């Protein structure tokens, strides 16, 4: 499923984009989840992440360029496609690194081209390193998922993230973390820890050790579940190798 956002204060333009996306979906057998917003404020309030965002530059209230700068604080990875009546605004839009630029009025084929480039981009990058965005103490924190060794909940909605040689402080719960990482390489052997099984070095009774020396307790009531998960991970790892 590819997530697409549309932000435009013209409802007719929103419908035109939805129709083009729907046509592309049917002709290429690709599913899209489309959300629309009629102002930059409503888009920002949604706090949703998108693979692609069609963003009108000339909206009443908050314009598209300001919306894009603020939206980048929520989602650093979305591909933004600016939509406008005036091609001369294209130069200004490049300050927020757009994926593409569409001038109104547009033909359906123009939107097809954008979606073609998007699906190609997502396909080419599917097997590359996954970067996740976490809520750091001083703002958004971007980390490569494979470089994370351990998440440790320290209380009061504070979590320490351990990489090979660094530590970072983030806000939230371990449930929040699991919903973000969405990876079968991570397991929770204890209510206060999430561990990347790719970095487990050895096990000793109720303790596991990561390759960089972090000791993580394994709760007695989670011991069987943990061993099952780790065995499954090892089998899949060997099969893929």
C-alpha positions in Angstrom: 0.0 0.0 0.0 1.4 3.4 -1.0 0.2 6.4 1.1 -0.6 9.6 -0.8 -1.6 13.0 0.6 -3.3 15.8 -1.3 -3.3 19.3 0.2 -5.2 21.9 -1.9 -7.8 24.5 -1.1 -9.6 23.8 -4.4 -12.0 20.8 -4.0 -12.2 20.4 -7.8 -8.4 20.1 -8.0 -8.5 17.5 -5.1 -11.1 15.5 -7.0 -9.1 15.7 -10.3 -6.0 14.3 -8.5 -8.0 11.6 -6.9 -9.5 10.6 -10.2 -6.1 10.4 -11.8 -4.7 8.3 -9.0 -7.7 6.0 -9.1 -7.3 5.5 -12.8 -3.6 4.7 -12.4 -4.4 2.3 -9.6 -6.8 0.3 -11.7 -4.6 0.2 -14.8 -1.5 -0.8 -12.9 -3.0 -2.9 -10.1 -1.3 -0.8 -7.4 -3.2 0.1 -4.2 -3.0 3.7 -2.9 -4.4 5.0 0.4 -5.3 8.7 -0.4 -6.0 11.4 2.2 -6.9 14.9 1.3 -6.7 18.3 3.2 -8.1 21.7 2.2 -5.5 23.7 4.1 -1.9 23.5 5.3 -3.1 23.7 8.9 -5.3 20.6 8.5 -2.4 18.7 6.9 -0.1 19.6 9.8 -2.7 18.7 12.4 -3.1 15.2 10.9 0.5 14.4 11.7 0.3 11.7 9.0 3.2 10.3 7.0 3.0 9.9 3.2 5.1 8.3 0.5 3.9 11.1 -1.8 2.4 14.5 -1.0 0.7 16.7 -3.7 0.9 20.2 -2.2 -0.7 23.3 -3.7 1.7 26.3 -3.4 -1.0 29.1 -3.6 -3.4 28.3 -0.8 -5.4 30.7 1.3 -4.0 31.0 4.8 -0.8 29.1 5.1 0.8 28.8 1.6 2.3 25.6 0.3 5.9 26.7 0.8 5.5 27.4 4.5 3.4 24.3 4.9 6.2 22.2 3.3 8.9 23.6 5.7 6.7 22.8 8.7 5.7 19.4 7.4 9.3 18.4 7.0 9.5 18.5 10.8 6.9 15.8 10.9 7.9 13.7 7.9 11.4 14.0 6.5 11.0 11.3 3.9 7.8 12.2 2.0 8.2 13.0 -1.7 6.6 16.4 -2.2 5.0 17.3 -5.6 4.2 21.0 -5.8 1.0 21.9 -7.7 0.6 25.5 -8.9 -0.9 27.8 -11.6 2.4 29.6 -12.0 5.5 27.8 -13.2 7.7 30.7 -12.1 7.1 29.6 -8.5 9.1 26.4 -9.2 12.4 28.0 -8.3 11.2 29.0 -4.8 9.9 25.5 -4.2 13.3 23.8 -4.5 14.3 25.1 -1.0 12.3 22.1 0.4 13.7 19.6 -2.2 10.5 18.6 -4.2 10.1 15.3 -5.9 8.4 16.9 -8.9 6.4 20.0 -10.0 3.0 20.0 -11.7 1.5 23.1 -13.4 -2.3 23.5 -13.4 -4.3 22.7 -15.4 -2.8 19.2 -16.0 -3.5 16.2 -18.1 -4.1 12.9 -16.4 -1.0 11.6 -18.1 1.1 14.1 -16.2 0.0 12.6 -12.9 0.6 9.1 -14.3 4.2 10.2 -14.9 4.6 11.3 -11.3 3.1 8.0 -10.0 5.3 6.0 -12.4 8.4 7.8 -11.0 7.2 7.2 -7.5 6.7 3.5 -7.9 10.0 3.1 -9.6 11.7 5.0 -6.8 10.1 3.0 -4.1 10.9 -0.3 -5.9 14.6 0.7 -6.3 14.9 1.7 -2.7 12.9 -1.1 -1.1 16.0 -3.2 -0.2 18.1 -0.2 0.9 18.7 0.8 4.5 15.6 1.8 6.4 15.8 5.1 8.2 13.3 5.8 11.0 12.2 9.0 12.6 12.0 9.1 16.4 10.9 11.9 18.8 14.3 13.1 20.2 14.7 15.4 23.1 15.4 18.3 20.9 13.3 17.4 17.9 13.1 14.7 15.2 15.8 12.1 15.4 16.7 10.1 12.2 18.5 6.7 12.7 19.3 3.8 10.4 17.3 0.9 11.7 20.1 -1.7 11.2 22.5 0.4 13.3 20.2 0.3 16.4 21.1 -2.3 19.0 18.8 -1.8 21.9 15.9 0.4 23.1 15.8 0.7 26.9 12.7 2.3 28.6 14.0 4.3 31.6 10.7 5.6 32.9 8.6 8.7 32.6 8.2 8.2 28.8 11.9 8.3 28.3 13.9 5.8 26.2 17.6 5.3 25.6 18.5 4.2 22.1 21.9 2.3 21.9 23.8 2.1 18.6 27.3 0.5 18.3 29.0 3.4 20.0 26.4 6.1 20.7 23.4 6.7 22.9 20.3 8.8 22.2 17.4 9.9 24.3 13.9 9.8 22.8 10.4 10.3 24.1 7.5 7.8 24.1 6.8 4.2 25.0 8.1 0.9 23.7 4.8 0.3 22.1 5.3 3.5 20.1 8.8 2.2 19.1 7.4 -1.1 17.9 4.8 0.7 15.7 7.6 2.7 14.1 10.2 0.1 13.5 7.8 -2.5 12.0 10.6 -5.1 11.7 10.8 -8.8 12.5 14.4 -8.4 13.6 13.4 -6.8 16.9 12.1 -8.6 19.9 11.2 -7.6 23.5 12.8 -10.0 26.0 11.8 -7.8 28.9 9.1 -5.2 29.5 11.8 -2.4 29.5 13.8 -3.5 26.5 13.6 -4.0 22.7 16.6 -5.7 21.1 17.8 -6.0 17.5 18.4 -9.8 17.1 21.0 -9.0 14.3 23.3 -7.8 17.1 22.9 -10.5 19.7 26.3 -12.1 20.5 25.4 -14.7 23.1 22.9 -15.9 25.6 23.5 -16.9 29.2 20.5 -18.1 31.2 18.3 -15.0 31.7 20.7 -12.5 30.1 21.6 -11.8 26.5 24.7 -9.9 25.3 24.9 -7.7 22.2 28.0 -7.6 20.1 29.0 -4.2 21.6 28.7 -5.5 25.1 25.3 -4.4 26.3 23.7 -6.7 28.8 19.9 -7.2 28.5 17.8 -9.2 31.0 15.4 -11.8 29.8 12.2 -11.9 31.9 11.4 -15.4 33.1 7.8 -15.2 31.8 9.1 -14.2 28.4 12.0 -16.7 28.2 10.1 -19.3 26.0 8.7 -16.7 23.7 12.0 -15.0 23.3 13.8 -18.3 22.4 11.1 -19.1 19.9 11.5 -15.7 18.3 15.3 -15.9 18.2 15.2 -19.4 16.8 12.9 -18.3 14.0 15.1 -15.3 13.3 18.3 -17.5 13.1 16.5 -20.0 10.7 15.4 -17.2 8.4 18.8 -15.6 8.5 20.5 -18.9 7.5 17.9 -19.5 4.8 18.5 -16.0 3.3 22.3 -16.4 3.5 
